[in-house]
Amino acid sequence: MKVFFVILLVVSFSVGAACDRNKEDKSEELSPIYLQTWDPTSTVTPVSSPTPRPIPTSTFTPTPSPIPTPTFTPTASPIPVAITPEFALDVADVLASTIESMSNVTTYKYFLEGEAQLDAGGIKITVPLAAEGIVENDNATASFSTGLMGLSFLFESFQNDDRIFSKDPASEYWVENSNFAVGLISPMFWQERGEGSQILSLPYEIKELSPVGEVELFVSQQVSDLTTVGLLGAGEDAHFYEVADVNISIMVDETHHRIGQIYAQFTIIEGGLFASDTLGLPGLSGLGEAEVAVTVSFSEYNLIFDLVVPEVS
């Protein structure tokens, strides 16, 4: 028992000595901690903070894109078709087909515009010419307007077979009149013995072929043995006016061989008489020649217009 107690005492002593040694070792390893004593009278010296410098922001400058230069595309102009020598031999065929086609036409509309220059002792007096009309079978009607020295004139006429009627401007009654009816193209104009058939019998040459299928023909020489007054009106007096220096060009529809347009230049020798008869002003009969230039357009072939013969009072 004593021995056990002695052993227990020795062990306890050994453990206690070991613990004391560990404490000493740890105390030697720890650094001393110094506590600062705060003095309330002391002044704190501010420590200047570094001034922040702005960080430059990079500015993005876009590179301008090149502006595209518009490309000009030229508008193609119609190119006249070159006339070959072989085609020139077909002019007679074109005219023959046109004469036949126009003689079979029953109805059409026409518009006339141009001017006449009257010789008044070396002074030229310009007279405008304008007309529109319809031809249907044996009937024709027209309205013609012109002006002279500030005066305006309007003439309305109608033809039924060989009978010609004029509308009196004052009473507005229709009266039968065998004299010249200005602006009226006769229903016989394109028939075999009509003036239109004579116009198509001239020695033409081809001037140009248009892209729309029209052939332009012109007379290669001035024609002196043809009257073209029938383009300006109808009646018994139409063939009594002597003309000279005739130049004509025509436009022919190559497909149907119909006249689209006639352009005519000519001189009426008795210009004063023509103006006097046309306007009903006898004082104009003493004037000299009249140089005429007109364009007559034809359209609306073979339509129905239902023209009615006017009642004569």
C-alpha positions in Angstrom: 0.0 0.0 0.0 2.8 2.4 0.8 4.5 1.4 -2.3 1.4 2.3 -4.4 1.1 5.6 -2.7 4.8 6.4 -3.3 4.3 5.6 -7.0 1.2 7.8 -7.3 3.1 10.6 -5.7 6.0 10.3 -8.1 3.6 10.3 -11.1 1.7 13.3 -9.9 4.9 15.2 -9.4 6.2 14.3 -12.9 3.0 15.5 -14.6 3.1 18.8 -12.7 6.7 19.4 -13.6 5.9 18.8 -17.3 3.0 21.3 -17.2 5.2 24.0 -15.7 7.8 23.5 -18.3 5.3 23.9 -21.2 4.0 27.2 -19.7 7.5 28.6 -19.5 8.2 27.6 -23.1 5.0 29.3 -24.3 5.7 32.4 -22.4 9.1 32.6 -23.9 7.6 32.2 -27.4 5.0 35.1 -27.2 6.0 38.6 -28.1 5.3 41.3 -25.6 2.2 43.5 -26.3 2.5 47.2 -25.7 -0.6 49.3 -25.1 -0.5 52.9 -26.1 -1.7 55.4 -23.6 -4.0 58.0 -25.1 -3.3 61.6 -24.2 -6.5 63.7 -24.5 -4.5 67.0 -24.9 -2.6 65.7 -27.9 -3.5 66.9 -31.4 -4.0 64.5 -34.1 -2.0 65.4 -37.2 -4.1 64.7 -40.3 -2.5 62.6 -42.8 -3.1 64.0 -46.3 -4.9 61.5 -48.5 -3.6 61.3 -52.0 -5.7 63.4 -54.4 -7.5 61.0 -56.7 -6.5 61.6 -60.3 -9.3 61.2 -62.9 -8.8 58.3 -65.0 -9.1 59.5 -68.6 -12.0 57.9 -70.5 -11.0 57.0 -73.9 -13.3 58.6 -76.5 -14.2 56.5 -79.4 -14.1 58.4 -82.6 -15.9 56.5 -85.3 -14.1 56.4 -88.6 -16.4 57.9 -91.2 -17.6 55.4 -93.8 -17.0 56.5 -97.3 -20.1 57.9 -99.0 -21.0 55.9 -102.0 -20.9 58.0 -105.2 -24.2 57.4 -107.1 -23.6 55.8 -110.4 -25.4 57.6 -113.2 -27.3 55.3 -115.5 -28.1 57.1 -118.7 -31.6 56.7 -120.0 -31.5 54.9 -123.3 -32.9 57.1 -126.1 -34.8 55.4 -128.9 -32.3 54.5 -131.6 -33.7 55.0 -135.1 -33.5 51.9 -137.1 -31.1 52.2 -140.0 -32.7 51.9 -143.4 -31.1 49.3 -145.5 -31.1 49.6 -149.3 -33.3 46.5 -149.5 -36.0 48.1 -147.4 -36.0 51.2 -149.5 -37.4 49.0 -152.3 -40.5 48.3 -150.2 -41.7 51.9 -150.0 -44.0 51.3 -152.9 -45.5 48.3 -151.2 -45.9 50.2 -147.9 -47.8 53.0 -149.8 -49.9 50.6 -151.8 -50.9 48.7 -148.6 -51.7 52.1 -146.9 -53.9 53.3 -149.7 -55.9 50.1 -149.6 -56.1 50.1 -145.8 -57.2 53.7 -145.6 -59.8 53.3 -148.4 -61.5 50.6 -146.3 -61.6 52.7 -143.1 -65.1 53.6 -142.1 -64.7 55.9 -139.1 -61.9 57.9 -137.5 -61.2 61.1 -135.5 -58.8 63.8 -136.5 -57.2 66.8 -134.9 -55.6 69.7 -136.9 -53.3 72.4 -135.6 -51.1 74.9 -137.3 -51.0 78.4 -138.6 -51.2 80.5 -141.7 -49.1 83.6 -142.4 -50.8 86.1 -144.6 -48.8 88.6 -146.6 -50.2 92.1 -146.0 -47.9 94.2 -148.2 -44.7 92.7 -146.8 -46.1 92.4 -143.2 -46.8 88.9 -142.1 -50.1 88.4 -140.3 -50.2 85.1 -138.3 -53.6 83.3 -138.2 -53.8 80.2 -135.9 -55.6 77.2 -137.2 -57.3 74.5 -135.0 -59.9 71.9 -135.8 -61.3 68.6 -134.6 -63.7 66.3 -136.4 -65.1 62.9 -136.9 -65.7 60.9 -140.1 -68.2 58.1 -140.0 -69.2 56.3 -143.2 -70.8 59.0 -145.4 -71.0 61.6 -142.7 -68.5 64.0 -141.3 -68.6 66.7 -138.7 -66.0 69.3 -137.6 -65.4 72.3 -135.4 -62.9 74.9 -136.5 -61.5 77.8 -134.5 -59.2 80.6 -135.4 -58.4 84.2 -134.5 -57.4 87.4 -136.3 -56.4 90.8 -134.8 -58.0 90.0 -131.4 -61.1 88.5 -132.9 -62.1 84.9 -132.3 -64.0 82.7 -134.8 -65.7 79.4 -134.4 -67.2 77.4 -137.3 -69.2 74.2 -137.1 -70.0 72.1 -140.2 -71.5 68.8 -141.2 -71.3 66.8 -144.4 -73.8 64.0 -145.5 -72.8 62.5 -148.8 -72.4 65.5 -151.1 -74.5 67.9 -148.9 -72.6 70.3 -146.6 -74.3 72.1 -143.8 -72.9 75.1 -141.8 -74.1 76.4 -138.4 -75.0 80.0 -138.5 -73.0 81.7 -135.6 -75.7 84.3 -135.0 -78.9 82.2 -135.1 -77.3 78.8 -134.4 -79.4 77.3 -137.1 -78.1 74.7 -139.6 -78.2 75.9 -143.2 -77.1 74.0 -146.3 -74.0 75.5 -147.9 -72.2 74.3 -150.9 -69.2 76.6 -150.4 -66.0 75.8 -148.6 -66.4 74.4 -145.1 -63.2 75.1 -143.2 -61.9 72.3 -140.9 -64.1 69.6 -142.4 -62.4 66.6 -144.0 -64.6 64.9 -146.5 -65.7 61.3 -146.1 -64.3 60.8 -149.6 -60.8 62.1 -148.6 -59.2 58.6 -148.5 -61.2 57.1 -151.3 -59.7 56.2 -154.7 -60.2 59.7 -156.2 -59.9 61.6 -152.9 -57.1 64.0 -152.0 -55.8 61.6 -149.4 -55.2 58.9 -152.0 -53.4 61.5 -154.1 -51.2 62.4 -151.1 -50.2 58.7 -150.7 -49.3 58.5 -154.4 -46.4 60.9 -154.1 -42.7 59.8 -154.5 -41.9 59.2 -150.9 -38.7 58.2 -149.3 -38.3 56.6 -145.9 -36.9 59.0 -143.3 -37.0 56.9 -140.1 -38.4 53.8 -138.5 -39.6 54.5 -134.9 -39.3 51.9 -132.1 -43.1 51.8 -131.8 -43.5 50.4 -135.3 -44.2 53.6 -137.3 -42.6 54.5 -140.6 -42.0 58.2 -141.3 -42.1 59.0 -145.0 -41.4 62.3 -146.7 -41.6 63.7 -150.2 -38.1 63.9 -151.6 -39.0 66.9 -153.9 -41.5 69.8 -153.8 -44.7 68.9 -155.4 -46.4 71.5 -157.6 -49.2 69.6 -159.1 -51.1 68.7 -156.0 -53.7 70.6 -153.9 -53.6 70.0 -150.2 -56.4 72.3 -149.2 -58.5 69.3 -148.6 -56.7 69.0 -145.3 -58.1 72.4 -144.3 -61.7 71.9 -145.4 -64.2 70.5 -147.9 -66.6 71.8 -150.5 -66.8 72.7 -154.1 -64.3 75.6 -153.7 -61.6 73.5 -152.2 -60.0 72.6 -155.6 -60.0 76.2 -156.8 -57.3 77.5 -154.5 -53.9 77.2 -156.2 -51.1 75.9 -154.0 -47.3 75.8 -154.4 -44.1 74.7 -152.6 -45.8 71.6 -151.1 -43.8 69.6 -148.6 -45.4 66.6 -146.9 -44.3 63.9 -144.4 -46.5 61.1 -143.1 -46.4 58.6 -140.3 -47.7 55.1 -141.2 -48.5 52.3 -138.7 -46.4 49.5 -140.0 -48.7 46.8 -138.7 -52.1 48.1 -139.9 -50.9 50.4 -142.6 -53.0 53.3 -141.3 -52.0 57.0 -141.2 -51.1 58.3 -137.8 -50.2 61.8 -138.8 -49.7 64.1 -141.8 -47.5 67.2 -141.6 -47.9 69.5 -144.6 -46.3 72.8 -145.6 -47.6 74.7 -148.6 -48.4 78.1 -150.0 -51.9 79.2 -151.0 -51.4 81.6 -153.9 -54.7 83.3 -153.3 -54.2 83.6 -149.6 -56.3 86.6 -149.2 -59.2 85.1 -151.0 -58.9 81.9 -149.0 -59.0 83.9 -145.7 -61.9 86.0 -146.9 -63.9 82.9 -147.8 -62.9 81.1 -144.7 -63.6 83.9 -142.2 -66.4 85.6 -144.0 -64.4 88.9 -144.1 -64.4 90.3 -147.7 -61.9 92.9 -146.8 -59.2 90.2 -146.6 -59.4 89.3 -150.2 -56.8 91.9 -151.2 -54.1 90.2 -149.2 -51.3 88.2 -150.8 -50.1 84.6 -150.4 -50.7 82.5 -147.3 -47.9 80.2 -146.1 -49.6 77.3 -144.3 -48.1 74.7 -142.0 -50.4 72.2 -140.4 -50.2 68.9 -138.6 -53.2 66.5 -138.8 -53.4 63.5 -136.5 -55.7 60.6 -137.1 -56.9 58.1 -134.5 -59.8 55.9 -133.2 -60.2 54.0 -136.4 -63.4 52.0 -137.0 -65.2 53.0 -133.9 -69.0 53.8 -133.7 -69.8 57.5 -133.2 -73.5 57.5 -134.3 -73.4 60.9 -136.1 -76.8 62.4 -136.7 -77.5 64.6 -139.7 -78.6 68.0 -138.4 -82.0 69.4 -139.2 -82.0 72.2 -141.7 -84.2 75.2 -140.7 
